């Protein structure tokens, strides 16, 4: 059966930024780890909510909703849900470690075409 | 819209053990916080996988599968998925802080009737 996932150990086995690695699956959702640093692209997921949980570092998620822009600031131990359909753009000034939980079909940059996008089928288990 | 959830702050607003509090919802799943201390009851969830993420303390999850018993030990930063149908029994020698993510319909003790069970409709948002 599945083994416990030691998150800190898992973060130590990759260095790429903005490249989600899968560590667990449950109820059609995947638990992914990513290192954020710099700016990601604006995108939204039409059908999927996205849970972010910051374990290390500081993350800003910019949000566009009803024509207005706002941002949330997340530090270690902060969790935030980006609801489906809401445009968002994660940023981090320095390396941040983030757990994301989202449906298995969730595309990295939603409908946005971007060089940084990692196709679902290319997101590896670690 | 929803606000960031500061997990440490949320854990400070309740003291009950084995009484999940809801802090977020996404894709039909609920994110719940619970304080574990002592022994819970053996139970399983026929249709739901259950994610456990320990933030503080040490947790043992005993598991029964194919007639054999085993256990996993989880400390801070350890994540584990109990697959649907697998009997399990969480324990902790001292106060532990645990994030659980599971479908909204998940019953606390599955099909097991137990005094410690908190009905889904009685699990409060904090």
gemmi code that builds the backbone of each chain (N, CA, C; Angstrom):
import gemmi

chains = {
    "A": [
        ("UNK", (0.859, -1.200, 0.000), (0.000, 0.000, 0.000), (0.888, 1.241, 0.000)),
        ("UNK", (0.274, 2.356, -0.148), (0.994, 3.629, -0.188), (1.764, 3.895, 1.110)),
        ("UNK", (2.842, 4.596, 0.972), (3.714, 4.901, 2.113), (3.498, 6.357, 2.535)),
        ("UNK", (3.893, 6.676, 3.763), (3.842, 8.091, 4.168), (4.722, 8.941, 3.245)),
        ("UNK", (4.283, 10.139, 2.976), (5.030, 11.088, 2.147), (5.689, 12.098, 3.076)),
        ("UNK", (7.024, 12.097, 3.088), (7.758, 13.066, 3.919), (7.962, 14.304, 3.044)),
        ("UNK", (7.198, 15.342, 3.285), (7.168, 16.460, 2.329), (8.518, 17.147, 2.195)),
        ("UNK", (9.195, 17.362, 3.320), (10.482, 18.059, 3.259), (11.491, 17.255, 2.428)),
        ("UNK", (11.472, 15.940, 2.617), (12.371, 15.085, 1.826), (12.027, 15.190, 0.344)),
        ("UNK", (10.737, 15.184, 0.038), (10.311, 15.257, -1.366), (10.743, 16.577, -2.010)),
        ("UNK", (10.658, 17.664, -1.261), (11.094, 18.954, -1.826), (12.597, 18.972, -2.102)),
        ("UNK", (13.328, 18.070, -1.446), (14.790, 18.067, -1.623), (15.229, 17.347, -2.897)),
        ("UNK", (14.313, 16.666, -3.587), (14.730, 15.862, -4.734), (14.516, 16.558, -6.077)),
        ("UNK", (14.044, 17.804, -6.058), (13.941, 18.521, -7.327), (14.221, 20.003, -7.095)),
        ("UNK", (14.636, 20.663, -8.141), (14.992, 22.080, -8.038), (14.185, 22.974, -8.969)),
        ("UNK", (13.543, 22.381, -9.991), (12.806, 23.200, -10.950), (11.782, 24.085, -10.247)),
        ("UNK", (11.620, 25.274, -10.798), (10.555, 26.157, -10.348), (9.342, 25.968, -11.253)),
        ("UNK", (8.158, 26.145, -10.677), (6.894, 26.112, -11.434), (6.721, 24.802, -12.178)),
        ("UNK", (7.136, 23.707, -11.574), (7.023, 22.396, -12.219), (6.468, 21.392, -11.211)),
        ("UNK", (5.144, 21.255, -11.149), (4.514, 20.455, -10.090), (4.910, 18.981, -10.166)),
        ("UNK", (5.204, 18.431, -8.993), (5.522, 17.008, -8.857), (4.410, 16.359, -8.030)),
        ("UNK", (3.979, 15.194, -8.456), (2.855, 14.526, -7.794), (3.370, 13.619, -6.680)),
        ("UNK", (2.746, 13.712, -5.501), (3.170, 12.862, -4.385), (2.051, 11.981, -3.830)),
        ("UNK", (0.799, 12.273, -4.163), (-0.304, 11.458, -3.641), (-1.559, 11.711, -4.466)),
        ("UNK", (-2.471, 10.725, -4.406), (-3.761, 10.835, -5.086), (-4.850, 10.404, -4.128)),
        ("UNK", (-5.990, 11.085, -4.181), (-7.124, 10.730, -3.322), (-8.395, 11.306, -3.926)),
        ("UNK", (-9.377, 10.462, -4.118), (-10.695, 10.924, -4.577), (-10.618, 11.730, -5.874)),
        ("UNK", (-9.767, 11.290, -6.778), (-9.669, 11.975, -8.064), (-8.871, 13.263, -8.029)),
        ("UNK", (-8.365, 13.605, -6.835), (-7.516, 14.786, -6.692), (-6.060, 14.329, -6.627)),
        ("UNK", (-5.162, 15.198, -7.054), (-3.733, 14.936, -6.892), (-3.136, 15.936, -5.919)),
        ("UNK", (-2.215, 15.440, -5.094), (-1.431, 16.309, -4.218), (-0.092, 16.534, -4.916)),
        ("UNK", (0.213, 17.796, -5.175), (1.418, 18.142, -5.926), (2.288, 19.088, -5.116)),
        ("UNK", (3.595, 18.978, -5.324), (4.542, 19.905, -4.698), (5.164, 20.756, -5.796)),
        ("UNK", (5.349, 22.039, -5.493), (6.015, 22.905, -6.461), (6.871, 23.921, -5.731)),
        ("UNK", (7.979, 24.277, -6.378), (8.798, 25.388, -5.905), (8.439, 26.609, -6.734)),
        ("UNK", (8.046, 27.660, -6.051), (7.704, 28.920, -6.715), (8.886, 29.867, -6.553)),
        ("UNK", (9.233, 30.570, -7.628), (10.203, 31.665, -7.515), (10.076, 32.518, -8.760)),
        ("UNK", (9.891, 33.821, -8.569), (9.631, 34.700, -9.696), (8.134, 34.820, -9.928)),
        ("UNK", (7.767, 35.033, -11.184), (6.360, 35.255, -11.519), (5.845, 34.147, -12.424)),
        ("UNK", (4.664, 33.655, -12.124), (3.997, 32.723, -13.020), (3.114, 33.538, -13.975)),
        ("UNK", (2.328, 32.859, -14.789), (1.478, 33.570, -15.760), (0.043, 33.658, -15.239)),
        ("UNK", (-0.663, 34.673, -15.716), (-2.100, 34.771, -15.430), (-2.815, 33.593, -16.094)),
        ("UNK", (-3.701, 32.944, -15.342), (-4.501, 31.863, -15.924), (-5.676, 31.569, -14.996)),
        ("UNK", (-6.589, 30.763, -15.474), (-7.682, 30.296, -14.620), (-8.034, 28.872, -15.025)),
        ("UNK", (-8.712, 28.186, -14.123), (-9.166, 26.815, -14.383), (-10.687, 26.842, -14.383)),
        ("UNK", (-11.273, 26.561, -15.550), (-12.719, 26.752, -15.689), (-13.520, 25.884, -14.720)),
        ("UNK", (-13.038, 24.673, -14.495), (-13.862, 23.706, -13.755), (-13.245, 23.241, -12.450)),
        ("UNK", (-12.077, 23.756, -12.104), (-11.404, 23.207, -10.928), (-11.016, 24.294, -9.918)),
        ("UNK", (-11.404, 24.058, -8.668), (-10.842, 24.841, -7.569), (-9.417, 24.334, -7.331)),
        ("UNK", (-8.584, 25.187, -6.754), (-7.182, 24.817, -6.548), (-6.783, 25.217, -5.119)),
        ("UNK", (-6.332, 24.229, -4.348), (-5.881, 24.498, -2.984), (-4.379, 24.753, -2.995)),
        ("UNK", (-3.967, 25.837, -2.363), (-2.543, 26.133, -2.164), (-2.251, 26.109, -0.667)),
        ("UNK", (-1.194, 25.419, -0.280), (-0.732, 25.435, 1.110), (0.763, 25.711, 1.091)),
        ("UNK", (1.157, 26.837, 1.674), (2.567, 27.219, 1.672), (3.268, 26.579, 2.876)),
        ("UNK", (4.387, 25.931, 2.615), (5.164, 25.321, 3.702), (6.413, 26.115, 4.028)),
        ("UNK", (6.948, 26.820, 3.034), (8.178, 27.598, 3.236), (8.146, 28.795, 2.313)),
        ("UNK", (8.650, 29.934, 2.789), (8.725, 31.121, 1.949), (7.427, 31.911, 1.952)),
        ("UNK", (7.405, 32.903, 1.081), (6.252, 33.810, 0.998), (5.750, 33.819, -0.437)),
        ("UNK", (4.447, 33.706, -0.584), (3.824, 33.674, -1.909), (2.760, 34.764, -1.981)),
        ("UNK", (2.732, 35.451, -3.107), (1.623, 36.365, -3.400), (0.812, 35.743, -4.524)),
        ("UNK", (-0.493, 35.666, -4.342), (-1.364, 35.248, -5.445), (-2.216, 36.446, -5.844)),
        ("UNK", (-1.963, 36.933, -7.048), (-2.798, 38.014, -7.575), (-4.062, 37.394, -8.159)),
        ("UNK", (-5.171, 38.087, -7.963), (-6.478, 37.567, -8.371), (-7.231, 38.635, -9.128)),
        ("UNK", (-7.922, 38.231, -10.192), (-8.787, 39.153, -10.936), (-10.199, 38.592, -10.887)),
        ("UNK", (-11.102, 39.422, -10.381), (-12.467, 38.958, -10.228), (-13.399, 40.140, -10.411)),
        ("UNK", (-14.397, 39.961, -11.257), (-15.370, 41.029, -11.505), (-14.654, 42.321, -11.882)),
        ("UNK", (-13.605, 42.212, -12.659), (-12.914, 43.389, -13.162), (-11.971, 44.048, -12.169)),
        ("UNK", (-11.939, 43.542, -10.951), (-11.058, 44.133, -9.942), (-9.888, 43.196, -9.659)),
        ("UNK", (-8.742, 43.775, -9.324), (-7.585, 42.953, -8.985), (-7.318, 43.077, -7.492)),
        ("UNK", (-7.006, 41.981, -6.886), (-6.571, 42.009, -5.488), (-5.496, 40.956, -5.330)),
        ("UNK", (-4.908, 40.886, -4.137), (-3.881, 39.878, -3.937), (-3.982, 39.325, -2.529)),
        ("UNK", (-3.554, 38.086, -2.369), (-3.441, 37.509, -1.030), (-1.969, 37.165, -0.813)),
        ("UNK", (-1.537, 37.331, 0.412), (-0.160, 37.010, 0.797), (-0.191, 35.788, 1.694)),
        ("UNK", (0.609, 34.802, 1.340), (0.627, 33.539, 2.074), (2.032, 33.235, 2.556)),
        ("UNK", (2.144, 32.896, 3.831), (3.409, 32.450, 4.398), (3.273, 31.012, 4.860)),
        ("UNK", (4.285, 30.498, 5.539), (4.259, 29.110, 5.996), (3.027, 28.833, 6.865)),
        ("UNK", (2.320, 27.760, 6.531), (1.132, 27.393, 7.298), (-0.134, 28.096, 6.835)),
        ("UNK", (-0.066, 28.828, 5.723), (-1.256, 29.485, 5.191), (-1.804, 28.699, 4.003)),
        ("UNK", (-3.118, 28.538, 3.999), (-3.811, 27.782, 2.963), (-4.805, 28.701, 2.274)),
        ("UNK", (-4.938, 28.542, 0.967), (-5.869, 29.383, 0.219), (-6.450, 28.582, -0.934)),
        ("UNK", (-7.739, 28.803, -1.188), (-8.400, 28.144, -2.314), (-8.680, 29.174, -3.398)),
        ("UNK", (-8.142, 28.949, -4.580), (-8.522, 29.761, -5.741), (-9.732, 29.075, -6.374)),
        ("UNK", (-10.895, 29.736, -6.327), (-12.096, 29.087, -6.877), (-12.019, 28.951, -8.396)),
        ("UNK", (-12.737, 27.957, -8.905), (-12.778, 27.753, -10.355), (-13.190, 29.044, -11.050)),
        ("UNK", (-12.560, 29.292, -12.199), (-12.958, 30.443, -13.006), (-12.301, 31.748, -12.627)),
        ("UNK", (-11.616, 31.786, -11.493), (-10.989, 33.038, -11.050), (-9.561, 33.122, -11.610)),
        ("UNK", (-9.283, 34.192, -12.343), (-7.939, 34.397, -12.885), (-6.958, 34.634, -11.746)),
        ("UNK", (-5.812, 33.996, -11.834), (-4.825, 34.162, -10.763), (-3.413, 34.074, -11.321)),
        ("UNK", (-2.495, 34.637, -10.557), (-1.083, 34.706, -10.974), (-0.236, 34.619, -9.718)),
        ("UNK", (0.366, 33.462, -9.473), (1.238, 33.311, -8.293), (2.607, 33.947, -8.539)),
        ("UNK", (3.153, 34.482, -7.471), (4.487, 35.096, -7.520), (5.217, 34.788, -6.217)),
        ("UNK", (6.534, 34.807, -6.293), (7.321, 34.701, -5.066), (8.671, 35.351, -5.287)),
        ("UNK", (9.088, 36.184, -4.349), (10.376, 36.877, -4.475), (11.555, 35.939, -4.306)),
        ("UNK", (11.339, 34.866, -3.537), (12.416, 33.912, -3.277), (11.800, 32.524, -3.251)),
        ("UNK", (12.655, 31.521, -3.251), (12.164, 30.137, -3.296), (11.089, 29.882, -2.242)),
        ("UNK", (9.936, 29.407, -2.710), (8.859, 29.040, -1.791), (8.439, 27.605, -2.088)),
        ("UNK", (8.048, 26.897, -1.035), (7.615, 25.499, -1.177), (6.105, 25.437, -0.965)),
        ("UNK", (5.429, 24.907, -1.957), (3.967, 24.972, -1.970), (3.369, 23.599, -2.262)),
        ("UNK", (2.367, 23.222, -1.465), (1.560, 22.032, -1.740), (0.304, 22.489, -2.472)),
        ("UNK", (0.003, 21.827, -3.581), (-1.226, 22.131, -4.311), (-2.074, 20.872, -4.384)),
        ("UNK", (-3.378, 21.050, -4.214), (-4.292, 19.916, -4.335), (-5.379, 20.311, -5.308)),
        ("UNK", (-5.548, 19.482, -6.340), (-6.465, 19.839, -7.421), (-6.873, 18.570, -8.157)),
        ("UNK", (-7.979, 18.626, -8.897), (-8.403, 17.442, -9.640), (-7.323, 16.983, -10.624)),
        ("UNK", (-7.281, 15.694, -10.870), (-6.236, 15.113, -11.712), (-6.202, 15.741, -13.097)),
        ("UNK", (-7.349, 16.210, -13.595), (-7.406, 16.729, -14.965), (-6.968, 18.187, -15.076)),
        ("UNK", (-6.645, 18.828, -13.945), (-6.344, 20.259, -13.964), (-5.130, 20.571, -14.830)),
        ("UNK", (-5.310, 21.482, -15.789), (-4.185, 21.891, -16.638), (-3.387, 22.961, -15.898)),
        ("UNK", (-2.064, 22.910, -16.071), (-1.143, 23.757, -15.312), (-1.494, 25.233, -15.439)),
        ("UNK", (-1.695, 25.695, -16.656), (-2.013, 27.109, -16.871), (-3.423, 27.274, -17.437)),
        ("UNK", (-4.306, 26.330, -17.118), (-5.684, 26.430, -17.581), (-5.735, 26.521, -19.089)),
        ("UNK", (-6.523, 27.456, -19.611), (-6.660, 27.626, -21.061), (-5.559, 28.514, -21.627)),
        ("UNK", (-4.676, 29.019, -20.767), (-3.600, 29.907, -21.208), (-2.449, 29.092, -21.796)),
        ("UNK", (-2.072, 29.426, -23.017), (-0.901, 28.783, -23.622), (0.334, 29.518, -23.121)),
        ("UNK", (1.287, 28.782, -22.554), (2.476, 29.450, -22.017), (3.645, 28.474, -22.032)),
        ("UNK", (4.814, 29.007, -22.269), (6.007, 28.167, -22.310), (6.237, 27.445, -20.981)),
        ("UNK", (5.821, 28.081, -19.910), (6.062, 27.492, -18.587), (5.112, 26.336, -18.276)),
        ("UNK", (4.081, 26.164, -19.094), (3.081, 25.140, -18.793), (3.681, 23.738, -18.882)),
        ("UNK", (3.399, 22.919, -17.882), (3.807, 21.516, -17.896), (2.539, 20.689, -18.097)),
        ("UNK", (2.474, 19.966, -19.219), (1.269, 19.186, -19.528), (0.985, 18.178, -18.421)),
        ("UNK", (-0.291, 17.894, -18.208), (-0.686, 16.963, -17.151), (0.084, 15.651, -17.252)),
        ("UNK", (0.206, 15.152, -18.502), (0.857, 13.845, -18.675), (2.377, 13.922, -18.452)),
        ("UNK", (2.914, 15.129, -18.373), (4.353, 15.288, -18.108), (4.650, 15.624, -16.654)),
        ("UNK", (3.631, 15.658, -15.822), (3.867, 15.930, -14.403), (4.171, 14.595, -13.727)),
        ("UNK", (5.400, 14.475, -13.246), (5.875, 13.189, -12.730), (5.529, 12.981, -11.271)),
        ("UNK", (5.383, 11.714, -10.904), (5.363, 11.332, -9.501), (6.795, 11.328, -8.971)),
        ("UNK", (6.972, 11.782, -7.774), (8.293, 11.699, -7.127), (8.133, 10.928, -5.834)),
    ],
    "B": [
        ("UNK", (-14.804, 37.212, -1.520), (-14.277, 35.873, -1.801), (-13.605, 35.330, -0.549)),
        ("UNK", (-13.232, 34.106, -0.637), (-12.599, 33.435, 0.499), (-11.267, 34.081, 0.881)),
        ("UNK", (-10.958, 33.975, 2.128), (-9.739, 34.580, 2.662), (-8.694, 33.488, 2.902)),
        ("UNK", (-7.431, 33.894, 3.017), (-6.411, 32.908, 3.392), (-6.732, 32.305, 4.759)),
        ("UNK", (-6.431, 31.042, 4.903), (-6.642, 30.337, 6.167), (-5.288, 30.209, 6.859)),
        ("UNK", (-5.168, 30.847, 8.003), (-3.919, 30.752, 8.773), (-4.073, 29.543, 9.698)),
        ("UNK", (-3.433, 28.445, 9.353), (-3.734, 27.179, 10.046), (-3.397, 27.236, 11.527)),
        ("UNK", (-2.252, 27.815, 11.868), (-1.862, 27.860, 13.278), (-2.883, 28.651, 14.098)),
        ("UNK", (-3.350, 29.757, 13.529), (-4.375, 30.552, 14.214), (-5.650, 29.731, 14.385)),
        ("UNK", (-6.029, 29.008, 13.352), (-7.261, 28.210, 13.417), (-7.160, 27.127, 14.502)),
        ("UNK", (-5.983, 26.516, 14.623), (-5.822, 25.480, 15.660), (-5.924, 26.078, 17.068)),
        ("UNK", (-5.725, 27.403, 17.176), (-5.750, 28.024, 18.502), (-7.167, 28.309, 18.998)),
        ("UNK", (-8.169, 28.150, 18.125), (-9.521, 28.544, 18.529), (-10.382, 27.369, 19.007)),
        ("UNK", (-9.821, 26.167, 19.081), (-10.591, 25.056, 19.635), (-9.657, 24.115, 20.378)),
        ("UNK", (-10.231, 23.402, 21.312), (-9.428, 22.493, 22.133), (-9.883, 21.039, 22.060)),
        ("UNK", (-11.112, 20.816, 21.569), (-11.628, 19.440, 21.543), (-10.697, 18.516, 20.779)),
        ("UNK", (-10.613, 17.299, 21.240), (-9.878, 16.268, 20.510), (-10.864, 15.485, 19.639)),
        ("UNK", (-10.383, 15.007, 18.495), (-11.170, 14.140, 17.604), (-12.472, 14.814, 17.171)),
        ("UNK", (-12.416, 16.107, 16.938), (-13.619, 16.836, 16.534), (-13.271, 17.754, 15.364)),
        ("UNK", (-13.406, 17.248, 14.135), (-12.929, 17.996, 12.964), (-13.660, 19.312, 12.770)),
        ("UNK", (-12.881, 20.331, 12.469), (-13.404, 21.667, 12.155), (-13.091, 21.963, 10.691)),
        ("UNK", (-14.051, 22.523, 9.987), (-13.892, 22.762, 8.556), (-13.298, 24.154, 8.324)),
        ("UNK", (-12.280, 24.234, 7.471), (-11.672, 25.536, 7.172), (-11.711, 25.912, 5.694)),
        ("UNK", (-11.975, 24.947, 4.823), (-12.009, 25.266, 3.390), (-12.721, 24.162, 2.633)),
        ("UNK", (-13.214, 24.523, 1.436), (-13.878, 23.566, 0.553), (-13.339, 23.754, -0.855)),
        ("UNK", (-13.170, 22.651, -1.582), (-12.684, 22.716, -2.958), (-13.045, 21.425, -3.672)),
        ("UNK", (-13.692, 21.557, -4.808), (-14.004, 20.392, -5.638), (-14.749, 19.289, -4.875)),
        ("UNK", (-15.667, 19.702, -4.018), (-16.459, 18.717, -3.284), (-15.738, 18.087, -2.107)),
        ("UNK", (-14.503, 18.513, -1.880), (-13.729, 18.041, -0.731), (-13.750, 19.117, 0.363)),
        ("UNK", (-13.636, 18.681, 1.597), (-13.494, 19.639, 2.694), (-12.112, 19.499, 3.306)),
        ("UNK", (-11.537, 20.642, 3.677), (-10.288, 20.669, 4.437), (-10.680, 20.862, 5.899)),
        ("UNK", (-10.274, 19.913, 6.727), (-10.665, 19.927, 8.140), (-9.429, 19.905, 9.020)),
        ("UNK", (-9.536, 20.532, 10.174), (-8.469, 20.501, 11.167), (-8.958, 19.699, 12.362)),
        ("UNK", (-8.070, 18.898, 12.922), (-8.446, 18.160, 14.130), (-7.244, 18.039, 15.046)),
        ("UNK", (-7.534, 18.040, 16.344), (-6.516, 17.733, 17.335), (-6.699, 16.274, 17.742)),
        ("UNK", (-5.620, 15.526, 17.603), (-5.641, 14.109, 17.980), (-4.945, 13.981, 19.327)),
        ("UNK", (-5.512, 13.185, 20.211), (-4.800, 12.826, 21.456), (-5.505, 11.619, 22.039)),
        ("UNK", (-4.731, 10.579, 22.322), (-5.325, 9.329, 22.776), (-5.615, 8.435, 21.582)),
        ("UNK", (-6.641, 7.604, 21.710), (-6.944, 6.631, 20.660), (-8.316, 6.904, 20.053)),
        ("UNK", (-8.389, 6.851, 18.753), (-9.678, 6.936, 18.086), (-10.205, 5.504, 17.907)),
        ("UNK", (-11.296, 5.336, 17.202), (-11.884, 3.995, 17.024), (-11.520, 3.436, 15.644)),
        ("UNK", (-11.501, 2.118, 15.549), (-11.332, 1.472, 14.245), (-12.537, 1.810, 13.377)),
        ("UNK", (-12.273, 2.181, 12.132), (-13.372, 2.434, 11.204), (-12.811, 2.460, 9.788)),
        ("UNK", (-13.699, 2.481, 8.822), (-13.268, 2.662, 7.435), (-14.333, 3.469, 6.703)),
        ("UNK", (-13.931, 4.021, 5.564), (-14.855, 4.783, 4.723), (-14.979, 4.038, 3.397)),
        ("UNK", (-16.174, 3.530, 3.141), (-16.345, 2.632, 1.991), (-15.992, 3.308, 0.670)),
        ("UNK", (-16.327, 4.590, 0.559), (-16.224, 5.251, -0.744), (-15.239, 6.412, -0.775)),
        ("UNK", (-14.583, 6.698, 0.331), (-13.755, 7.902, 0.356), (-12.320, 7.622, 0.803)),
        ("UNK", (-11.372, 8.092, 0.015), (-9.981, 8.168, 0.477), (-9.888, 9.336, 1.452)),
        ("UNK", (-8.898, 9.268, 2.335), (-8.781, 10.321, 3.346), (-7.300, 10.737, 3.432)),
        ("UNK", (-7.058, 12.023, 3.214), (-5.696, 12.556, 3.301), (-5.449, 13.055, 4.716)),
        ("UNK", (-4.333, 12.649, 5.308), (-3.902, 13.169, 6.604), (-2.574, 13.892, 6.408)),
        ("UNK", (-2.472, 15.099, 6.945), (-1.207, 15.839, 6.939), (-0.968, 16.318, 8.369)),
        ("UNK", (0.119, 15.849, 8.961), (0.423, 16.220, 10.347), (1.234, 17.516, 10.355)),
        ("UNK", (0.795, 18.468, 11.161), (1.525, 19.740, 11.283), (2.296, 19.830, 12.588)),
        ("UNK", (1.806, 19.145, 13.609), (2.462, 19.197, 14.926), (2.216, 17.876, 15.630)),
        ("UNK", (3.237, 17.399, 16.367), (3.064, 16.172, 17.141), (3.328, 14.921, 16.317)),
        ("UNK", (3.040, 13.804, 16.930), (3.300, 12.509, 16.297), (2.009, 11.707, 16.289)),
        ("UNK", (1.716, 11.119, 15.142), (0.488, 10.345, 14.981), (0.846, 8.949, 14.493)),
        ("UNK", (0.185, 7.945, 15.059), (0.273, 6.585, 14.528), (-1.085, 6.257, 13.915)),
        ("UNK", (-1.071, 5.771, 12.688), (-2.313, 5.277, 12.098), (-2.182, 3.769, 11.937)),
        ("UNK", (-2.976, 3.047, 12.699), (-2.994, 1.586, 12.547), (-3.906, 1.242, 11.382)),
        ("UNK", (-3.500, 0.242, 10.624), (-4.217, -0.131, 9.402), (-4.439, -1.638, 9.375)),
        ("UNK", (-5.614, -2.048, 8.931), (-5.912, -3.478, 8.752), (-6.259, -3.699, 7.294)),
        ("UNK", (-5.519, -4.595, 6.680), (-5.719, -4.824, 5.253), (-5.393, -6.275, 4.943)),
        ("UNK", (-6.295, -6.937, 4.258), (-6.085, -8.331, 3.887), (-5.741, -9.166, 5.118)),
        ("UNK", (-6.380, -8.858, 6.216), (-6.200, -9.655, 7.432), (-4.941, -9.334, 8.211)),
        ("UNK", (-4.100, -8.455, 7.682), (-2.849, -8.119, 8.383), (-2.946, -6.707, 8.969)),
        ("UNK", (-2.280, -6.498, 10.090), (-2.265, -5.167, 10.680), (-0.874, -4.566, 10.521)),
        ("UNK", (-0.826, -3.323, 10.210), (0.437, -2.593, 10.173), (0.169, -1.185, 10.652)),
        ("UNK", (1.220, -0.391, 10.780), (1.007, 0.982, 11.214), (1.959, 1.901, 10.493)),
        ("UNK", (1.539, 3.150, 10.354), (2.436, 4.181, 9.842), (2.585, 5.235, 10.933)),
        ("UNK", (3.799, 5.783, 11.006), (4.093, 6.843, 11.968), (4.291, 8.134, 11.208)),
        ("UNK", (3.570, 9.167, 11.628), (3.610, 10.452, 10.941), (4.007, 11.551, 11.907)),
        ("UNK", (4.982, 12.352, 11.499), (5.382, 13.531, 12.264), (5.069, 14.788, 11.463)),
        ("UNK", (5.518, 15.933, 11.954), (5.255, 17.196, 11.256), (5.766, 17.163, 9.810)),
        ("UNK", (4.907, 17.546, 8.878), (5.288, 17.558, 7.476), (5.103, 16.229, 6.769)),
        ("UNK", (4.493, 15.251, 7.450), (4.239, 13.954, 6.821), (2.778, 13.863, 6.389)),
        ("UNK", (2.587, 13.352, 5.197), (1.252, 13.219, 4.597), (1.000, 11.759, 4.290)),
        ("UNK", (-0.228, 11.329, 4.492), (-0.571, 9.927, 4.235), (-2.006, 9.851, 3.754)),
        ("UNK", (-2.236, 8.959, 2.790), (-3.597, 8.731, 2.298), (-4.078, 7.365, 2.765)),
        ("UNK", (-5.177, 7.348, 3.509), (-5.835, 6.076, 3.834), (-6.828, 5.802, 2.708)),
        ("UNK", (-6.577, 4.751, 1.932), (-7.475, 4.488, 0.787), (-8.859, 4.041, 1.257)),
        ("UNK", (-9.830, 4.295, 0.413), (-11.200, 3.881, 0.726), (-11.234, 2.393, 1.078)),
        ("UNK", (-12.053, 2.066, 2.051), (-12.258, 0.664, 2.393), (-11.253, 0.091, 3.360)),
        ("UNK", (-10.175, 0.799, 3.630), (-9.140, 0.273, 4.521), (-9.452, 0.671, 5.970)),
        ("UNK", (-9.566, -0.324, 6.840), (-9.819, -0.042, 8.253), (-8.616, 0.666, 8.855)),
        ("UNK", (-8.905, 1.689, 9.634), (-7.798, 2.430, 10.243), (-8.203, 2.962, 11.610)),
        ("UNK", (-7.183, 3.243, 12.392), (-7.382, 3.704, 13.774), (-6.261, 4.669, 14.115)),
        ("UNK", (-6.539, 5.960, 14.123), (-5.507, 6.945, 14.482), (-5.295, 7.006, 15.991)),
        ("UNK", (-4.051, 7.255, 16.355), (-3.696, 7.387, 17.770), (-2.630, 8.469, 17.912)),
        ("UNK", (-2.566, 9.062, 19.094), (-1.473, 9.989, 19.372), (-1.233, 10.032, 20.877)),
        ("UNK", (0.023, 9.923, 21.271), (0.350, 9.948, 22.706), (0.158, 11.325, 23.327)),
        ("UNK", (0.314, 12.353, 22.511), (0.185, 13.730, 23.008), (-0.521, 14.544, 21.927)),
        ("UNK", (-0.932, 15.740, 22.274), (-1.673, 16.581, 21.325), (-0.978, 16.675, 19.971)),
        ("UNK", (-1.703, 16.328, 18.934), (-1.184, 16.454, 17.575), (-2.166, 17.279, 16.755)),
        ("UNK", (-1.614, 18.054, 15.819), (-2.445, 18.900, 14.950), (-2.428, 18.305, 13.543)),
        ("UNK", (-3.597, 18.011, 13.038), (-3.709, 17.264, 11.790), (-4.683, 17.952, 10.832)),
        ("UNK", (-4.248, 18.079, 9.577), (-5.127, 18.537, 8.504), (-5.662, 17.290, 7.795)),
        ("UNK", (-6.970, 17.242, 7.601), (-7.580, 16.133, 6.866), (-8.320, 16.689, 5.666)),
        ("UNK", (-8.208, 15.997, 4.542), (-8.934, 16.414, 3.345), (-9.699, 15.206, 2.839)),
        ("UNK", (-11.005, 15.382, 2.686), (-11.862, 14.254, 2.334), (-13.143, 14.779, 1.713)),
        ("UNK", (-13.867, 13.924, 0.990), (-15.125, 14.381, 0.388), (-16.103, 14.876, 1.453)),
        ("UNK", (-16.941, 15.835, 1.059), (-17.854, 16.463, 2.008), (-18.762, 15.447, 2.700)),
        ("UNK", (-19.072, 14.357, 2.024), (-20.028, 13.395, 2.588), (-19.387, 12.402, 3.562)),
        ("UNK", (-18.072, 12.484, 3.744), (-17.363, 11.479, 4.558), (-17.865, 11.474, 5.999)),
        ("UNK", (-18.290, 10.291, 6.469), (-18.728, 10.189, 7.863), (-17.507, 9.994, 8.761)),
        ("UNK", (-17.547, 10.604, 9.940), (-16.405, 10.664, 10.847), (-15.841, 9.279, 11.154)),
        ("UNK", (-16.714, 8.358, 11.519), (-16.255, 7.002, 11.849), (-16.797, 5.987, 10.848)),
        ("UNK", (-17.051, 6.450, 9.608), (-17.524, 5.542, 8.582), (-18.808, 4.859, 9.026)),
        ("UNK", (-18.877, 3.537, 8.851), (-20.076, 2.795, 9.228), (-20.050, 2.399, 10.706)),
        ("UNK", (-18.984, 2.739, 11.408), (-18.850, 2.374, 12.822), (-19.654, 3.345, 13.690)),
        ("UNK", (-20.527, 2.789, 14.516), (-21.256, 3.630, 15.471), (-20.356, 3.826, 16.683)),
        ("UNK", (-20.120, 5.081, 17.060), (-19.227, 5.331, 18.193), (-19.600, 6.641, 18.855)),
        ("UNK", (-19.446, 6.691, 20.150), (-19.778, 7.915, 20.886), (-18.939, 9.096, 20.410)),
        ("UNK", (-17.742, 8.817, 19.982), (-16.846, 9.903, 19.565), (-17.212, 10.488, 18.203)),
        ("UNK", (-18.108, 9.813, 17.478), (-18.427, 10.261, 16.123), (-19.122, 11.623, 16.144)),
        ("UNK", (-18.664, 12.527, 15.275), (-19.318, 13.827, 15.096), (-20.001, 13.797, 13.734)),
        ("UNK", (-21.325, 13.898, 13.735), (-22.078, 13.819, 12.480), (-21.621, 14.906, 11.510)),
        ("UNK", (-21.680, 14.597, 10.226), (-21.229, 15.543, 9.205), (-21.884, 16.907, 9.405)),
        ("UNK", (-23.182, 16.906, 9.691), (-23.911, 18.181, 9.818), (-23.548, 18.927, 11.097)),
        ("UNK", (-22.850, 18.256, 12.013), (-22.425, 18.912, 13.264), (-20.959, 19.360, 13.217)),
        ("UNK", (-20.306, 19.166, 12.084), (-18.912, 19.612, 11.968), (-18.934, 21.073, 11.525)),
        ("UNK", (-18.464, 21.928, 12.408), (-18.576, 23.371, 12.172), (-17.426, 23.931, 11.346)),
        ("UNK", (-17.734, 24.999, 10.619), (-16.686, 25.836, 10.024), (-16.098, 26.726, 11.118)),
        ("UNK", (-14.815, 26.904, 11.082), (-14.167, 27.845, 12.006), (-13.407, 28.869, 11.177)),
    ],
}
model = gemmi.Model(1)
for chain_id, residues in chains.items():
    chain = gemmi.Chain(chain_id)
    for i, (resn, *xyz) in enumerate(residues, 1):
        res = gemmi.Residue()
        res.name, res.seqid = resn, gemmi.SeqId(i, " ")
        for name, pos in zip(("N", "CA", "C"), xyz):
            atom = gemmi.Atom()
            atom.name, atom.element = name, gemmi.Element(name[0])
            atom.pos, atom.b_iso = gemmi.Position(*pos), 0.0
            res.add_atom(atom)
        chain.add_residue(res)
    model.add_chain(chain)
structure = gemmi.Structure()
structure.add_model(model)
structure.setup_entities()
